[in-house]
């Protein structure tokens, strides 16, 4: 039975705690038919991960256990459907080496067991009075023994460091073996990932994505909330730093959510869907932010209701591999049918009782519902721009590529494009993965191959007056000899031989949803053309497209029923078209990307285009752009908007030491 929406307490989404509880019940009930005979696995239908079916079954068990744990703990132990009984049975079988359903141990070479051990430990800690304390002593001993296999094991140098901390902290509390040294080492790694303004890199590179929220902020704050963490392990100044970082990060996250609740489509593991709500709930649970509880709930409810109303759950209540509906090609090689249940982290608010302020407060509007957005997010090098009238958020990316400056790797569609939004998806399969078109500035060689930009340097990301945002990046581009992407997208770019290319400088100047995109070739090149690609539009039906090279300025556009992607030449662009593809986006069967290109390209050429993504048929007059050569010092760019003051950008020449700087005023 569906609960009526409550637009008194929740004027934006209609969702209350009751709706969240019903969603949890629906999801937990749906997986029961797939529970193995002894209860240790939940063997869901779908493509098998690289870890194999046993790993996938363990994943299904551990991740749905999180949902049950949050729900029962938030109800103060009330468990009318006996969810915990099923997980207690599964624990008894999975941790028993003699059981036909014994789980692979974290020290047996199956790395995924380390991940799921943390979810199991976290759920056991959250429900300890109602599950762990009532288990048969033999099962407690078996479980502690299985969990203790994490000691002394290798962990990747990223968010996985918290899996070890959570498991060993639980063992510490129940009298099992643990290592203070390993926890201290893991905390030191976490500290090394810290970036500007509350952001963290998911590894040693420019790896910024949703793992910031659903792992690197979630685990530290829950660790201090749920576990008896001593001052020696986590002194108060460190807790205060984490709380301040979470507050600043959450302030950015709230501006990365569309009015319809859609989160930013960027980064790997997107099949986790509404796990994107996790940092909002963590802020509420720990009371570590300056955000009103009603705003946090509105944002979290907006995210989960967005997916609930767009087909994320199958008619039988299962979460599929996909984004809105099923789309298995979104997965990475480590993704199996149980992977989507990491979305449980987005249901963390159920851990809070019904009388908590986050449930009692009236919903408050998202930032995009109160006005336009113009913000620089320093750590990932993003310009965040949104118009209230459009209702979606765009990000112009001049700082994230999962590489280090100077590395020559293939571009990842999920990390290295110049733009991401809450309304679009980069094509994730097919020719545009190896031959990038969408949201790019590329050089085309004589065979038509497009260059890749991974390894660039961020020159600038700055907010100016009148809501103008400016960013620039620079570096040698390169070509990748790789086959078209057809399998699970790894999150990284395709592998292949690298051919070095020239230095390319790219800059974005954005105001009121209109981007002026500039490119300059800074060294001799064998490339024959330069191409600028616009935003990718996806639709369930063929797109409308248009382009014109006869009239000046040249333009190209692709449009669906509610979205328009438009590029217009300002300087140096003579060719236009729309790249059309099928089956490459989880947002629709048909994808279109408008593009413009030069007829030739040489060192020193400056090319300029206007790039727009909008729900409006007319975005107003295009800005005027003038370029002045500053006699060997670089180029002075002046962007004159149809209203407001002009924006001036100085692009210096590329120095031999690579320490280029960009100034604007």
Buried (B, 14 or more C-beta within 10 A) or exposed (E): EEEEEBEEBBBBBBBBBEBBBBBBBBBBEBBEEBBBEBBBBBBBEBBEBEBEEBBBBBBBBBBBBBBBBBBBBBBEEEBEBEBBEBBBBBBBBBBBEEBEBBBBBBBEEBBBBBBBBBBBBBBBBBBBEBBBEBBEEEBBEBBBBBBBBBBEBEBEEBBBBBBBBBBBBBBBBBEBEBBEEBBEBBBEBBEEBBBEBBBBBBBEBBBBBBBBBBBBBBBBBBBBBBBEBEEEBBEEEBBEBBBBBBBBBBBBBBBBBBBBBBBBBBBBBBBBBBBBBBBBBBBBBBEBBEBBBBBBBBBBBBBBBBBBEBBBBBEEBBBBBBBBEBBBBBBBEBBBBBBBBBBBBBBBBBBBEBEBBBBBBBBBBBBBBEEBBBBBBBBBBBBBBBBBEBBBBBBBBBBBBBBEBEBBBBBBBBBBBBBBBBBBBBBBBBBBBBBBBBBBBBBBBEEEBBBBBBBBBBBBBBBBEEBBBBBBBBBBBBBBEBEEBEEBBBBBBBEBEBBEBBBBBBBBBBBBBBBBBBBBBBEEBEBBBBBBBBBBBBBEEEBBBEBBBEEEBBBBBBBBEEBBBBBBBBBBBBBBBBBEBEBBBBBBBBBBBBBBBBEEBEEEBBBBBBBBBBBEEEBBEBBEBBBEEEEEEBBBBBBEBEEBEBBBBBBBBBEEEEEBEBBBE
